[in-house]
Amino acid sequence: MFPYSCDALLFHLPIATGVLIAINILTFAGFMSGSIDIENGWLLEYGTGLHPVQWLLSTFMHAHFEHLLGNMFFLWSFGLITEGKLGWWRFLLVYLGIAVGQSAIEQAVMPHLTSDVPFTLGASAAIFGLMAMACVWTPVNELSIFMLLFFRPIVFEMMVGMFAALYVGIDIAYTLFMGAGAAGSVAHLMGGVMGFAVGVTLLKLNMVECQDYDLLSVLSGTYGADKQKKREADAVLIKPHEQAARDNELRLEARRKFDAYLQIDQPEQALAVRARSSHLGRPLKLERQDLLRLITGLHKQKQWAASAPLMAELLEEYPVNSEAVRLKLAQICLVELEKPNRAIELLEGLKGVQLPVAQDAMRRKIEAVAQKQIDEGFVEVDDQNW
């Protein structure tokens, strides 16, 4: 089973995850071409002492193509989640910390447990650490999974917690059956334990935003929307000055979510965060640049109707140097919303304004088409909505 996406709220793009995948692919290509000798520091050897260089390099080497492919799918899925919560540099510190720390413990301990396995290699243990962290932060979020069943492709959804439990269970069973000879499974579990500890620690330190969908909230029985309802019910009992501080905190939290959605090109979700915050009596004040980013994101997705009221808001709040926005809104009213009268009204605001040649040509064209529709008796529904 190959996970490839997750519906968890992510605040950062998977930049470091992509770089790590590229490095793993390049090192494997170097091994296959003969330019890298894996016996020169790229294997985590047992029984030859402690070798710090191996602790790092062995996590970037793979035995064969299938080994690399499976690990990179898992690294993408769980790197997407964990880096999406942490940002690239904190994610990189955590990933390399787990990789190096687990390898050091493994090289020190495993020679005393088995003499049948000479070495290990691969990113699996560090990736198991990321999987454990994802399980702590997003246990009930859904993974999108691709699987070949009898050579037939199947795509389905599975909760992160269930997926992690499945693979941890397999490794526990394999370890119990094979003992220390199952060095790979032992390494996986060691990485998972380290990742779980790191995940809980960062959660307790409030270094990740999980929207109350984290493992601790799930185990307590109230999480997500239920926990939010409880907070709002408790707010009734809070004193006025405490309520003001709480409102400010929640407004800042909503603003962080709003910015995060814009950063990962999900303007509709950002718009929903703003609408909910306003509904709860904590409206988000958007600066001109914020409105432009939101409008631009909606235009990329061709969400013209959703962008129109935001453009009108921008014209009202920031009328100076907004000619291009006014012109675009007039075009949207004419072409997308079937409101030629509204388009004409918007163009009235451009009278006497010296526009660039291209914008002036567009203004004339919009005005001509809108006036033609009006003259031909086009009936515009004035529903007071954009």
N, C-alpha and C positions, 0 to 999 in steps of 0.2 A: 504494500500500500504506500502510495507516494502523496503526502499532503503538499498542496501548492498554494493555498490561500487561507485567510481567516477573517471572520467578520468583526474581530475585536477593534475597539477604538484605538487608533495609532496616531501618535503625535509627530513622528519623524519618518523620513524616507529611509529605506534600507541601504544606505550608502556603504557602510562598513561591511554589511553582509555581502553585498555584491563584490566588494574588493576581496574579501576572504574566499569567496567562491572562485574568483579569477585566479588568485594565488594557488589554490588547490589544483585547479585545472592546469596551470602552467608548470607546477612542480611535477605533476603526473606526466605531462607531455615531455618534460625533461628526462624523467625516468625511462619512459618508453623509447625515447630517441637515443638514450645512452649517454646523454650529457650530464646526468646526475647519477652518481653511484650511491644507491640507497644504503650500502653498508658503511658509508662514510658519514655517520651521524644522523641518518634519517630513520633508523630503527630504534625502538625503545628496548634495549637489550636487558635480559635478566641475568644476574649472577656475575656481572663484570664490574660491579661498583656503581657509583652514582655519576651520571654524565648530564649536567644541566643543558648542554646544547641539544641532546636527544629529547629532553623534556619538551622543547619547543618544536624542533624540526620534525619529529615523528608524527606530530598532529597534522602536518601538511603533506603527508605522503600516503598513498593508497596502493594496495596490492594488485588490483586489476580494475578494469573499467566499470564493472558492475558495482564494486565496492565504492568507487568514486561517485558514480551516478546516484546510488541510494543515499549516500551521505550528503551530497549537494542538494538533493530534494529536501531532505530533512533540515539542513542548515538554512535553506531559503525560507521554509515555513516558520521555523521557530526563531530564526534570526529576524524575520519580518516582524514577529510579535514583540520580541524582547528589545530589539533596537528601536522599534516603533514606540516603545514606552520610555526608553532610556536616552535616546540620541546616540550618535555614532561613537563619540569618544568614550562615554561611560560604558556603552555596550562592548567596545573593543577591549577595554580594561577588564571587564567581567569575563568575556570569552577567553582571553589569553590567560587571565588569572586561573580560571577553572582548568584550562588545557594544561598549563605548566604545573599547577598544584597537584592535579590528579596524576599526571605522569610521574612527578617526583615521588608521590606516595606509592604508586604502583611499582616503580622500579626498586624502591626500598623494601616493599613488603612481599611482592610476589615470589622472589627467589626462595623465600622461607616457606612458601605454601606449595610450590610445584617445581619440579625439575623437568617436566615434559614439554614445557613451552619455552623456546629460546628468546622470543621477542614478540612485540606487538607493534602495530602502526595504525594510523588513521585518526580521523577527527571525531569518531563516534562518541567517545567519552565526553568531550566538550559539548557536543551537540545534545547528548542526553542531559547535560547540565542545563542547556537552554530549554529543553523540553520540560524539565522539572520547574524551571522558573515560569514558563508559560502556563504550566498547570496551576501554579500558585496565583498568578495574576489573572488568568482568563479561563478558569476550569469549565465554565458552562458556555463559552463561546464556541462557535462551530468552525471546524476545519473542513475545507473542501478537499476531497481525496480522490485521486485517480488510481485505478487498479485494473490489471489485466486478469480476467477470469476465463480460463480456457481460451486464451487468445482473443477474448472479446473485451473491449474497453468499457469500463464502468466508472461513473462519477457519482459520488454520494457525499453526504455530510455526516460528521461525527464530532461530538463534543471533545474539546481538548483534553479534559480530564479522563474521559473514557479511552481516548487514543493512548495517552500516556500510561494509563493503568494496564492496557493491553500489552504494550511493549515491555513495561517493567515486569509484569507477570511472566512473560515469556522468558526474560533473562533470569528471573528468580528461579523458575522451574528448571531452566537449563543449568544454572549454577548448582542447584540441589542435586541434579542428576549426574553432572560431570565433575562436580567439586571444583577445586582450583584449576583443573585442566581447562575449564571454560574461561580462559583468561579474558577473552573479549567481553563476555557477559559480566564478569566481575568488574572490569574497567568501566563498562556502561553504568553499572549500579553505583560505583564510586563517584563518577561524574554526576549522576542523578542526585545523589545525597548532597554533594557540594552545591549543585545548582539550587536544590530545594532550600538549603540553608541561606544561600545568598538571596534568593527570591523573597523569603519571609523577612529577612533583615532589611532589605530595601523597602519592602512594603511597610514595615513597622516605622521606618525612618521617613515615611511619606515622600520617598523619592520616585514613586511611580503613581500614576493616576489610573485607577481601575474602575471607576464609576460604581464602586460597591459591588462589583461582580467578581471580586477576588475570592480565593479559597476560604479565607477566614469568615467572610460575610456569608458565603454559601453554607458553611458548616454551622453557622449560628442560626440559620433558618430564615434570615431576612436579608435580602440582597436586591440590588437593582432598584426597580420601581417600588417594590414593597418597602425598602429601606427609606427611599425618598419620601414616601407617604408618611412614614413614621416620623421622619424629621419635621415635615410640615405640620403634623399634628402636635408634636412637642413644642413647635415654635409658638403656639398659642399661649403656653405657660411661661414664655421667656419675657423678662422685663424689657421695657422700651429701649433702654440704652444697649442692652445685650442684643435685642432684635436688630438694631441698626448695625451693630458690628457684624452680626451674623449675615444680614442682608448683603453687606459689603463683601464679606468673604465669599458668599455664594455668587455674587455678581462677578467677582474676580475669577472664580472657578469656571463660570459660564464663558467668560472672555477667553480663558485659556483654551477651552474646548473649541470655541469659535475660531480662534487663530490656528489651532491644530488642524481643523477640518480644511481651512483654506490652504494650509501648507501642503496638505496631501491631495489637493485638487478635488475636494468633495464639497462644493459650494452649497448644494441643496441641504446637506446636513448642517452646515454652518448657519444657513438661513433658519433651519428648524430650531437650532439652539437659541438664536436670537428671539424667535417668536415665542418659544417657551419661557424664556427669561422675562419677556414683556408681559406674558400672560400671568406670571407669578408676581408681577409688580416690581420687577427688577430690570427695567429696560436697559439695553446696552447702547450707549452713545457711540456712534461710529464716526470717525473722522473721514475726511474726503478720501484719503488713500484707502481706508478700509472699504468704503462703498465701491470705489473703483475696482478693487481686487475682487470683491464679491460679484459685481456686475460682469466683469471680464470672465470670471469662472463660469457663471451661468450662460454667458454667450457662447463659450466654448462647447457647452453641452446643448446649445440651441434652446435653452429655456427662456424664450423671449418674454412670455407672459409673466414669469416670476421676476424677471429683471426690470420690467417696466416701472412698478411702484418704487423700486430702489433708485432708478434713474430720476424719477420725479422728486424723490426725497433729496437727492444730491442737488438738483436744480434749485430746490427751495432753500436748502441749507447753505449751499456754496455756489451761488449764481455766477460769480466772477470766473472768467476763463473756462466756462462750461459749454461753449458753443457746439463743440463736437458731440457732447452728450445729448444736448437738445436736438441736434440734427438726427442722431441715431435713434432717439426715442420717437421722433416724428416718423421716421422710416418704419419702425416697429409698429407704431399705431396704424400706419397705412397698410403695410404688407401682412403683418402677423395678426393684428387685433381687429382689423376691419373697422377702424375708427378714423375716417378721413377728416371729419370735423375737428377731432382732437389733434390730428396732425397739423391742420391749418392753424389752430390756436397756438401750438408750440412754435411754428415757424414765425408767427407774429413777433415773438421775442427776439428774432434775429434781424428785424428791420433796422436799418441804419448801421448794422455791424459789418465791418469790412472782413469778409471771409476769404480764405485762400481760394484759388481758382477751382480746385477740385470740389471743395465743400460748397462753394456757391453754385456750381453746376448741379450738385446733388440736391441742394435746396430748391432750385428751380424745377427740377424733375419731380421731386416729391410734391411740390405745390401744384404743378400742372396735373399730375395724376389724381391727386386728392380732389382738386376742383372739378375735374372731369367727372369723377364718381358722384360728387355732390350734384352737379348739373344734370346728370343722367337719372337722378332721383334715388340714389342709393340710400337705403334706410339704415341709419346707425342706431344701434341699441345703446341708449345712454343709461348704463347700469351703475354709473359712478365708480366702476372698477377699471383698473388699467388692463 
